Amino acid sequence: MRKTLIPTLAAVLLAGPALAQTPPATIGDRYVPAPWWMRDAVIASIGHVRVQIPANRAYFQAGFQSVDRSVADASRKAADQVRALSQALAAYGVDTVRVETSLSTQPLYDQYRDENGVMRDNVRADRIQRYQAVATVSVTVRDTAVLERVYATVVAAQPSNITQVGFNLEPDNAVKTNLANAAVRDAASRARAAAENAGARLGPVRVIDPTGRACQTDVLAGWPSYGSGAGLPTDVEAGVVLTGSRIRADMAPPPAAPPPPPGGGGPSEEAIEAARLALQPPLRDLTDQACVVYGLNG
């Protein structure tokens, strides 16, 4: 029955492109066909690399509150607090600092104590005492060289509250490509060392799979079944991954501060310098894998 099953499956797989994606065996079968590249002696090597790169994005928010008897006056006063600050931050340019502002209002009601002595809001339209307006400034810093000054500028504007600075890493295409190339080189290095230690020599390349999935095919357990088998990653230097222009940009001095907005009203230079804090972007891990299958000689 096994002898007739496999040719039948092969005929079905060749019948049309829609059925060609059907696996040639069921997971757990006793006998399953091996991939074509395993007909001869081969070595499948997974390249697994890791690099640590400083985060290149920072973000935080600040809120400015104002309370007044009318919604219009409260909103106007809150907007006045952030207008000059928004202009000062926008002067860096959208490629360096992105600024988003929003305004929200809520009524403040007269309060009373209930029979248990708990303070309650008298939520009625005729019991509104004042209105509170909150202008929120959301800042995303795309060049961390200016982060300390941008954050100090917001602090010097005396917001009602300010959040902690968050960081993340958004690698560019050059970093991704270089890391993928390093993964292929790591696969070749691991395969070469394994073959030499086993007393063999590497033959020609059979398969190069940038996704790494080809090396995770578990033929012994019943193809196709996939699992993680890359092992510990190889640490590579950041200079291998970063482009030359990026390295020079990291070593360059921070750009000069933009001129103050026309009309003044923003934080003074003395106040900004007094509010400066050390804000060093943390390191973030980037990893990548690649699968390279070689033939074996000797």
Secondary structure, 3 states (H helix, E strand, C coil): CHHHHHHHHHHHHCCCCCHHHCCCCCCCCCCCCCCHHHCCCEEEEEEEEEEEEECCEEEEEEEEEEEECCHHHHHHHHHHHHHHHHHHHHCCCCCCEEEEEEEEEEEEECEEECCCCCEEECCCHHHEEEEEEEEEEEEEECCHHHHHHHHHHHHHCCCCEECCCEEECCCCHHHHHHHHHHHHHHHHHHHHHHHHHCCCEEEEEEEEECCCHHHHECCCCCCCCECCCCCCCEECCHHHHCCHHHHHHHHCCCCCCCCCCCCCCCCCHHHHHHCCCCCCCCEEEEEEEEEEEEEEEC
